[in-house]
Amino acid sequence: MRERNKQIRKEATVTVILYLVYFAWWYFFAYGMGDKNPMEYKFIMGLPEWFFYSCIVGFFVICTLVYFAIKIFFKEVDFD
């Protein structure tokens, strides 16, 4: 029982950290690059640079991080 609670706590901590990393990534690119005059925006594949990095690249970065976090930190827990 104690080992199961320890594992659940570890998985919850990793999940919260990943969420905070994703939010920081998104916030930095969306508000850091997106607060300029729209006439000064640079575009990547027809999208504003801030949107491309915050929403498109950020999605793939977080998916990769979640995949590796699951492989490394998460394990099967028996709830019986």
Buried (B, 14 or more C-beta within 10 A) or exposed (E): EEEEEEBEEEBEEBBEEBEEBBEEBBEBBBEEBBEEEEEEBEEEEEEBBBBBBBBEBBEEBBEEBBEEBBEEBBEEEEEE
